[in-house]
Amino acid sequence: MALQRIDHADDHMQRCIDNCLEAAQVCEWCADACADEEGMARCIRLCRDVADVTTLHARWMARNSGYHRELAAICADLCEECAEECERHDHDHCQACADVLPDCVETCREMAST
């Protein structure tokens, strides 16, 4: 957890922020590791997109942007697609993504629906 508590963030938002930051980290690792593997272009692209959008989503939640709920829905969809792609590969880094991303999907969907 980056901060102990953001004043306007309830428990759901704080969990979503934490999950987004964890997703960004694991996806950066996965994309970098996949660069050395043949046939991993789709995985790399999705992981890079997830790292970008989850970081942005965490930043928007931290500053209580009026648009973070709209971004939450996009974030959830992208994380879900990336997790499905990573599940197809046996690499440790891909399996780590597949394990981490469902939590981000869940909390982002919660944020999008509130």
Secondary structure, DSSP 4 states (H G I P E B T S, - for coil): --SS--TT--HHHHHHHHHHHHHHHHHHHHHHHHTTSTT-HHHHHHHHHHHHHHHHHHHHHHTT-TTHHHHHHHHHHHHHHHHHHHHT--SHHHHHHHHHHHHHHHHHHHHHH-
